[in-house]
Amino acid sequence: MKNCRTLLSLLGVVALFASAALAQNGNGAPKGAHYNLNIIGVEKAKTADMTGSNRHTIFVALNNRDGVASRIYLIPAADFRVCDGNGFDAAFDCDGNQIQNTGAVFELPCNTNLSDTWDHDGDPATPEVPLDGVVPCEEEDFPTAYEVWARALGKIGGTATMTTCATEVGDVDGDGIADEEICSLENVVLLRTPGKQIFKNVTDELTSLVVCIDQDPTAAVDCDYVRYALFTDDFEDWVWQYYNTGLRLAQLRFYLL
């Protein structure tokens, strides 16, 4: 386990807003005003109340087991804000209401800056392919254009996978099963490698849900691939699943466009 000095140095990367023209930094991220969110993996479950403060940190398990990921629930709001930074106990929204038995809670606007293509093979070296449709933000979900960038920090070798998921209202994907949780066909893999860590653009993966819509469930699966913006009415209980294998710090930055 890293000592207190190391943990404090990790927490020291927290930054609120800095003013500059939008451009590339040496770390791969754009320059400019941004909201910073740190997701910190810890070995021992936190017990402190982490609601009702202006924190920019969320604590999750350092190592998830048996396929059970930590959960960060997403709530629509005009601004970016951590409502509940403790991913180990009951999840509370920013009004103090319990919304789930376990998990952290983060507020953010629905993102209008979404691609009409998708990463069908998970390989950034190959071109993305066109989607069959994009379902945009609902007006009540604070539609805003922004980008999300992420990088892995902490001990070399740690990795985490972030996936946007939500519960369908009815049978959205046409598989004959209603009201099931569906996870996006895209995700973010953060790996702490040796050397300087570079941010990468994870906007689509963390602010939308790509779903295979089966047009004829009685035959072989024939998908229409559709991207749903956050909080669209076809889904509820939006969440980031965070499956961690030793990553001590994931740093996310949100840039308004």
C-alpha positions as CSV (number, residue, x, y, z in Angstrom):
1,M,0.0,0.0,0.0
2,K,1.3,3.4,-0.8
3,N,2.1,5.6,2.1
4,C,0.2,8.8,3.1
5,R,2.7,11.0,1.3
6,T,2.0,9.2,-2.0
7,L,-1.8,9.4,-1.5
8,L,-1.6,13.1,-0.8
9,S,0.4,13.6,-3.9
10,L,-2.3,11.8,-5.9
11,L,-5.0,13.9,-4.4
12,G,-2.9,17.0,-5.2
13,V,-3.8,16.6,-8.9
14,V,-7.2,18.0,-8.1
15,A,-7.9,21.2,-10.0
16,L,-11.1,23.1,-10.5
17,F,-11.1,25.6,-13.4
18,A,-8.1,27.1,-15.2
19,S,-8.5,29.7,-17.9
20,A,-6.7,29.3,-21.2
21,A,-7.5,28.8,-24.9
22,L,-8.6,25.3,-25.9
23,A,-5.5,23.6,-27.3
24,Q,-3.3,20.5,-26.6
25,N,-1.2,20.2,-23.5
26,G,2.0,18.2,-23.3
27,N,0.0,15.5,-21.4
28,G,-2.4,15.0,-24.3
29,A,-5.3,16.9,-22.8
30,P,-6.8,20.2,-24.1
31,K,-5.8,23.4,-22.5
32,G,-8.6,25.4,-21.0
33,A,-11.1,25.6,-18.2
34,H,-12.2,22.2,-17.0
35,Y,-13.8,20.2,-14.2
36,N,-11.5,17.6,-12.6
37,L,-12.7,14.3,-11.2
38,N,-10.4,11.8,-9.5
39,I,-11.6,8.2,-9.0
40,I,-9.4,6.7,-6.3
41,G,-9.0,2.9,-5.7
42,V,-8.5,1.9,-2.1
43,E,-8.0,-1.5,-0.5
44,K,-10.1,-0.9,2.6
45,A,-13.7,0.3,2.3
46,K,-14.4,3.9,3.3
47,T,-16.8,4.5,6.1
48,A,-16.9,8.3,6.2
49,D,-19.9,10.3,5.1
50,M,-18.8,11.8,1.7
51,T,-22.0,13.7,0.8
52,G,-22.9,17.3,0.9
53,S,-19.4,18.7,0.1
54,N,-17.6,20.3,-2.8
55,R,-15.3,17.3,-3.3
56,H,-13.8,16.3,-6.6
57,T,-13.0,12.7,-5.5
58,I,-14.8,9.4,-5.6
59,F,-13.5,6.3,-3.7
60,V,-14.0,2.8,-5.2
61,A,-12.5,-0.7,-4.6
62,L,-8.9,-1.1,-5.6
63,N,-9.6,-4.7,-6.8
64,N,-13.1,-5.8,-7.9
65,R,-13.7,-9.6,-7.7
66,D,-16.2,-12.1,-9.1
67,G,-17.1,-9.8,-11.9
68,V,-18.8,-7.3,-9.5
69,A,-17.8,-3.7,-10.4
70,S,-18.0,-0.6,-8.3
71,R,-20.9,1.7,-9.4
72,I,-21.0,5.5,-9.9
73,Y,-24.6,6.6,-10.5
74,L,-25.3,9.5,-12.8
75,I,-27.8,12.2,-12.3
76,P,-28.8,15.0,-14.8
77,A,-27.8,18.5,-13.7
78,A,-26.6,21.8,-15.2
79,D,-23.1,21.5,-13.6
80,F,-20.6,18.8,-12.8
81,R,-20.7,17.8,-9.1
82,V,-19.9,14.8,-6.9
83,C,-23.0,14.2,-4.7
84,D,-21.6,11.1,-2.9
85,G,-17.9,10.3,-3.1
86,N,-18.1,6.9,-1.2
87,G,-18.6,4.0,-3.5
88,F,-18.8,1.5,-0.6
89,D,-22.1,2.5,1.1
90,A,-25.6,3.7,0.3
91,A,-25.7,6.1,-2.7
92,F,-27.2,9.6,-2.1
93,D,-28.1,12.3,-4.6
94,C,-27.2,15.9,-4.1
95,D,-30.5,16.6,-2.4
96,G,-29.7,13.9,0.3
97,N,-32.1,11.3,-1.0
98,Q,-30.9,7.6,-1.1
99,I,-31.2,6.4,-4.6
100,Q,-29.4,3.0,-4.5
101,N,-28.1,0.6,-1.8
102,T,-24.5,0.9,-2.8
103,G,-22.5,3.3,-4.9
104,A,-21.2,6.8,-5.5
105,V,-23.2,9.5,-7.3
106,F,-22.1,12.1,-9.8
107,E,-24.1,14.9,-11.4
108,L,-23.4,16.0,-15.0
109,P,-25.3,17.5,-18.0
110,C,-26.5,15.4,-21.0
111,N,-23.8,15.7,-23.7
112,T,-24.8,17.0,-27.1
113,N,-21.3,16.4,-28.5
114,L,-21.7,12.8,-29.6
115,S,-20.3,10.9,-32.6
116,D,-22.5,9.2,-35.3
117,T,-19.9,6.5,-35.5
118,W,-18.7,3.9,-33.0
119,D,-15.7,1.9,-32.0
120,H,-17.0,-1.5,-33.1
121,D,-13.8,-3.5,-32.4
122,G,-12.2,-1.6,-29.5
123,D,-9.1,-0.9,-31.6
124,P,-8.2,2.8,-31.9
125,A,-6.0,2.0,-34.9
126,T,-9.0,1.0,-37.0
127,P,-11.6,3.4,-38.4
128,E,-14.9,3.7,-36.5
129,V,-18.1,2.6,-38.4
130,P,-21.3,4.5,-38.9
131,L,-24.2,4.0,-36.4
132,D,-27.7,3.4,-37.5
133,G,-29.0,6.2,-35.3
134,V,-28.3,8.6,-32.5
135,V,-30.9,9.5,-29.9
136,P,-30.2,13.0,-28.6
137,C,-30.6,14.7,-25.2
138,E,-34.0,15.4,-23.7
139,E,-34.5,19.2,-23.1
140,E,-35.0,18.7,-19.4
141,D,-31.6,17.0,-19.0
142,F,-29.5,20.2,-19.4
143,P,-28.1,19.5,-22.9
144,T,-24.6,20.8,-23.1
145,A,-21.6,20.3,-25.5
146,Y,-18.5,19.1,-23.8
147,E,-15.6,16.6,-24.0
148,V,-14.3,14.1,-21.5
149,W,-10.6,13.1,-21.2
150,A,-9.1,10.5,-19.0
151,R,-5.7,9.0,-18.0
152,A,-4.4,6.4,-15.5
153,L,-2.1,7.4,-12.6
154,G,-0.6,5.7,-9.6
155,K,1.3,2.4,-9.4
156,I,2.5,0.9,-12.7
157,G,0.4,-2.0,-13.9
158,G,-3.0,-1.0,-12.5
159,T,-5.9,-1.1,-14.9
160,A,-9.6,-0.2,-14.8
161,T,-12.5,-0.5,-17.2
162,M,-15.3,2.0,-17.2
163,T,-18.6,1.2,-19.0
164,T,-21.8,3.3,-19.2
165,C,-24.9,1.2,-18.4
166,A,-28.6,1.9,-17.8
167,T,-31.8,0.0,-17.2
168,E,-34.2,-0.1,-20.2
169,V,-37.8,1.0,-19.8
170,G,-39.6,-1.9,-21.5
171,D,-37.7,-3.9,-24.1
172,V,-35.6,-1.3,-25.9
173,D,-33.1,-3.7,-27.4
174,G,-35.8,-6.1,-28.7
175,D,-34.4,-9.3,-27.1
176,G,-37.7,-10.3,-25.5
177,I,-36.5,-9.3,-22.0
178,A,-37.9,-6.1,-20.5
179,D,-36.4,-3.8,-17.9
180,E,-32.9,-5.3,-17.9
181,E,-29.7,-3.4,-17.3
182,I,-27.9,-2.8,-20.6
183,C,-24.2,-1.8,-20.9
184,S,-22.7,0.1,-23.8
185,L,-20.9,-1.8,-26.5
186,E,-18.1,0.8,-26.0
187,N,-16.0,1.2,-22.9
188,V,-12.9,2.9,-21.5
189,V,-9.8,0.9,-20.5
190,L,-7.3,2.8,-18.4
191,L,-3.9,1.2,-17.9
192,R,-1.1,2.7,-15.9
193,T,2.0,2.1,-18.0
194,P,5.6,3.2,-17.3
195,G,6.6,6.8,-18.2
196,K,4.5,9.9,-18.7
197,Q,0.8,9.3,-18.8
198,I,-1.2,10.8,-21.6
199,F,-4.9,11.8,-21.6
200,K,-7.2,10.2,-24.2
201,N,-10.6,11.4,-25.4
202,V,-13.4,9.2,-23.8
203,T,-16.3,11.5,-24.5
204,D,-18.6,9.0,-26.3
205,E,-17.8,6.1,-24.0
206,L,-18.7,8.0,-20.8
207,T,-21.6,10.1,-22.0
208,S,-23.6,7.7,-24.1
209,L,-24.8,4.2,-24.5
210,V,-24.3,2.2,-27.7
211,V,-27.0,-0.6,-28.0
212,C,-27.7,-3.4,-30.4
213,I,-31.4,-3.1,-31.3
214,D,-32.5,-6.5,-32.6
215,Q,-35.1,-5.9,-35.3
216,D,-36.3,-9.5,-35.4
217,P,-35.7,-11.5,-32.2
218,T,-37.3,-14.6,-33.7
219,A,-34.5,-15.0,-36.2
220,A,-30.7,-14.6,-36.1
221,V,-29.6,-11.4,-34.3
222,D,-29.8,-8.5,-36.8
223,C,-28.6,-5.4,-35.1
224,D,-29.2,-1.7,-35.6
225,Y,-26.5,0.0,-33.6
226,V,-27.9,3.1,-31.9
227,R,-26.2,5.6,-29.6
228,Y,-28.3,7.0,-26.8
229,A,-27.4,10.2,-25.1
230,L,-27.3,10.3,-21.3
231,F,-30.7,10.2,-19.5
232,T,-32.9,9.7,-22.6
233,D,-36.3,8.4,-21.6
234,D,-35.8,4.9,-23.0
235,F,-33.5,4.2,-20.0
236,E,-33.3,4.9,-16.3
237,D,-30.8,4.4,-13.5
238,W,-27.8,5.5,-15.5
239,V,-24.4,4.4,-14.0
240,W,-20.7,4.0,-14.7
241,Q,-19.6,0.5,-13.9
242,Y,-16.0,0.7,-12.7
243,Y,-14.2,-2.6,-12.8
244,N,-10.8,-2.1,-11.1
245,T,-7.7,-4.3,-11.1
246,G,-5.2,-2.3,-9.1
247,L,-5.6,1.2,-10.6
248,R,-5.1,3.7,-7.8
249,L,-6.1,6.8,-9.6
250,A,-8.1,7.5,-12.7
251,Q,-8.2,11.2,-13.6
252,L,-11.1,12.6,-15.6
253,R,-11.4,16.1,-17.1
254,F,-14.6,17.7,-18.5
255,Y,-14.2,20.6,-21.0
256,L,-17.1,22.7,-22.1
257,L,-17.1,23.5,-25.8
